[in-house]
Amino acid sequence: MARYTANKLGISEQNIITGSELNQISDQALVNRVKQIEIFSEVEPNQKERIILALRKGENVVGYIGDGINDVTAMHAADVSISVESAVDAAKEVANIVLLEKDLLVLADGVKAGRKTFANTLKYVFMCTSANFGNMFSMAGASLFLPFLPLLPKQVLMTNLLTDMPEMAIASDSVDEAWVKKPVRWDIHFIRRFMMIFGLISSIFDYMTFGVLLWIGASQDLFRTTWFVESVVSASSIVLVIRTFKPFYRSRPSNALLFSVLGIIAFTLLLPIMPFAKTLGFTPLSKSLYIIIFLIVGLYIVSVEGAKKYFLHSKPYPPKLEVKKRFKKALFPRRPWLWP
């Protein structure tokens, strides 16, 4: 039966191993060998567990589906255990997921939804870490040479409130196809590099704003108002750039994210002339200052787009993970979006 299945899938018999052959392989050797094996046949319950543990030691995330008593130990060993409604009670108790429909394509839908959620979570992490690092670096640096606080405490709180609104809409954002096709893992080193590079770029343009304001001799209130507007507008705009690793104009955001970004930008530009602006320490801005803000934000967006291309060229993300192509059509024939 195993050979018949292998022939149908075009798998070489060298990539099949039986339970008796498995007994002759040590656990360490199995970790290296399991990457080349595509079909395990005539295996006992404890051997199923050995296979799963070997796959996990090889840094694979393993899902296992079973419905009988002899599958329970393997289900315990897997990262995700799956069973069906007609399975024995022991298997359903152990399972993380119990399928109520007789259709494995439900799992494909779950994989797609999970990858979308993970992608949007990473977008939020990228945005928050880089923005917070850049803002704190700018605030700390400006405090060293300015005779006054760059922003008042209530203005800092207002900045956080307004910039958090577009970031909250990331949860409903659409996801590029590359994030859905390939599994992606948490990479803290990538996130750290992203935070430092894009946070520093943000600070460079903050300091550019400081330089212009000092050059024109802006008062305290004018300085704070201009930097507040530039900071919020740039942070809101850059969400649309950082949310995708493609050129931002080639990836459409969700309506909720797009409208929240545009709404916050419009509100921020009008805030200095609102009735309660003076209470927050803001003062009206001239047309020339609005033009300067737009120029700085425009240069910032172009710089981030260029840095993004260079940054991803050095280390592509999401990383390309190899998937055994023979199984693509056999397992998910009607879901071309799931596989690269």
N, C-alpha and C positions, 0 to 999 in steps of 0.2 A: 504493500500500500504506500509506503514512504517513497519507494523508487518510482512508482506510478505517478504520484503527486509531483515529484521532482522533475520527471520527464515532461509533464504538462506545463510546468513553470520554467523549463529550460535550465534547471539546476544540475550541475555536475554531481555525480555520485560521490565524488571526493569531498563534497560539502555536506554529506550526511553522516551522522554518527549514531550508533545504537547504544542501548543501555549497557550491554556487555562490554563494548569498547570503552564506554565512559568510566567503568570501574577500574580500568587499567591506567587512567590518567590522574595525576595528582591534582590537588586543588590549585596550586600555583600554575601548573602547566595548563589547566583548564581556563584560567583567566586569560592567557595569551591565545589559546586555541579557539575559544568561544567566539572570537570576532570573525573567524572564517567559516564557522559552521552555520548552516542555514536551516537544517532540519534535524531534529532529535527524534528518534523513534524508539519504541519499545523501552521506555524509561519508567523507572519505579518512582513512587512518591518522593522518597528522599533524594533521588537524582534530580527531580524537577527543582527541588530546593537548591541543590548544588549549582545547577545551571543558572538560576536567578541570582544567587550570591556571587557567582563568577562574573556575570554581566554587570552587577552593581559595582564590584571591585574594579571593573574596567571603565568606571565613570559613566555608565549608562543608566538612564532612568527606565525602570522596568515596570510594565503592566502585565498582569496575568489574569486570565479569565478561566474560571473553573466552576463546576456545579456539583462535585461529589466530595465524599469524605476524603478520598485520596488526594484531593487538591488543596486541602486546608493548610498544610505546612508550607506549600509553595505560595499560597496567597498571603500568608503571614510574612514571608520573606520579600515579597514584591513591594515596590514603592506604591503602586496602586493596584488593589485587588478588585476584580470585577466578577460578578455572578449574575444569574438570571432568576426570574421569578419562580421558575419551576425547579430550582436547585434544592438540595437538602438544606435543612435549617442551619446546620453547622457552617456550610459554605456561605449562606446569606448573612450569618452573624459576623463572620470574618470580613466580608466584602466591604470595601469602601463605596462601591457603586453596585446597585442592583438594577439590571435592565428590565423594564416593564414591557418593552416591545421586543419582538423577535426580529431585530434588525440591528446589525453591527454598525450601520451607518450612523446610528445615534452617537456612537463613540466619536465618529469623525466630527459631528456637530459640536460635541463637547470639547474636542481638541481645538477646533477653530475658535470657540468662545473663550477658552482658556488662554490661547495665544494672543487674542485681542486684548484681554484684560491685562495680561502681563506686559504687552507692548505699551499700553496706556499708562500702566504703573511706572514703567521705565521713563516714559516721557515726563511724567510729573517729577520723578527723582532728578532727571537731567536738568529740568528747568529750575527746580527749587535750589539744588546745590550750587549750580553755576550763578544764579541770580543773587543768592544770599552771600556767597563768597565774594562776588564782585562788589556788592553794596557795602559790605563791612570793610572791605579793603579800601574803597573810596572814602567812606566815612572816617575811618581811622587816619588815613593819609591827610585828608582835608583838615582834620582837627589839629594837625601838627603845625600848619602854617597860617590858618585863619584865626583872627582875633575874636571870632564868635562861632557859635555852633553852626555847622552846615545846615542842619535841619532841627527844628524844635521837636521835643518828644511827641507832641500831638501830631506833627506833620509826619514823623516816622511811622506812627500808628496808622495814619491815613494812607501812607504809601503801601504798607503791608496789606491793609484792607482792600485797596483797589487792585493791586497786582495779584492778590490771591483769587479774585473772582474769575479771570480767564483760566487760571490754573485748575480751578475746581471743575470747569467745563471740559477739561481733558478727559475725564472719565467717560464722556459720551462721544469722544472723538472717533472719526473713522481711522482705519489702520491700513497702511500700505500693504500690498500683496506679499512683499518679501517677508514681512513679520509673521504672516499666516502660513506661508509655505514651509518655513524652516523652523525647527525648535530652537529656542534661544535660552541661554542660561545666564544666571546672575554673574556679572563680572565686575567686582568691586574695583579692580585696577583700572578698567576702562572708564568707570564712573568717576574715579578720582582724577584721571587725566582730563576727562571732559570738563569737570568742575573747574580745574585750575586754568585750563586754556581759555575757555569761554568766559569764565569769571574775570580773568585778567583783561580780556578784550573789552568787556563791559566797563571795567575800571578805567581803561585808557580813554574811552569816550567821555566818561564822567570827568576825568581830569582835563580833557579838551574843553568841556563846558566850563569848568572852573577857570581855566585860563582866559577864555573869552570874557567871562563876567568880571574877572579882576582887571582885565585890560580896559574895559569900558567904565570901570569904577562903579560897579553896581553897589547899591546900598544893601544892608543886611536882608531886609524884606524882599527886595528884588532878586538878590542872590538865591535865597531859599525858594522863592516861588519858581524861578526859572529852572533850578535844578530839580525841584519836585516834579514839574511838568515834564521835563526831559526824561527823568528817571522812570516815571510811570508809563509815559508813552513808549519809550524804548523797551521797557520790560514787557509791556502788553503786546507790542508788535512782534517782538522776537519769539514769542510763543509760537507764532505761525511758521517761523523758520526752523526752530529747534524741534518741533513736533514731528518732522520728517527728515530722513537722511537723503531724500531726493531733493532737487531744487524746489524751493517752497511753492513756486508757481505751477509746478507739475503735480502737486498733491493737494486735493481739495479737503479742507477741514470740515468737520460737522457744522451744521447750521448753528448749534448752540455755542460752540467755541468761537466761530467767526463773529456772530452777533455780540457775544460778550466782549470780545477784543475791541470791536468797533465802538460798542457802547461805552466802555471804560475810557477809550481814547477821546471820544467826543466829550464825555463828562469832565475829564481832566483838563482839556483845552478851555472849557468854559468855566471851570471852577474859580479861577482868579477874579472873575467879574460877577460871581454869584453873591447874593446879599450876605451870606454868612462867611464869606471868604476872609474878611478882616478878623473875625473871631479866631480863625485858624492860623492867622499870621501871614496871609497871602495878600499880594497887591497886584493890580492889573498889569499886564504885559503889553509892550508896544508891538506893532506889526513886525518891526525888524527883529525883535527877539523871537517871535514865533517862526520867522523865516530861518533864523539861526538854529532853533530847535529842530525844525524839519530837516535841515541840511545835516546836522549831527546824527539824527536818527536814521536818515537815509544812508549815510556813510557807515553807520554801525551795522545796519542790515546787510549791506554789500560785503562788509568785512567778515561778518559771521558766516555768510553764505560761502565766501571763499575759504575761510578757515575750516568750515565743515567739510568741504571737498578735500582739502589737504589732510585733515585729521582722519577721515575715513579711508583715504588712500593708503595711509600707513598701517591701518588695522581695520579691515572691513567689519561692519556691524549692521545687521546680525551676522554672526559667523556662519560660514558655509559648513554644514555638517553632512557627511556622506550618508545616504540612505540606499539600501539595497534595491536597485531599480526593478529587479525581477518581481518584487512583491507589490509594486505600485498598482498596476492594473488589476492584479488578482484580488487585492484586498479592498481597494476603493475605486472601482471602475467608473463610477459616475461622479466623482468629486475631483476634478482636475485641479481645483484651487489648493488641495491639501499637500500636493507634492511639487517640488521644483521641476 
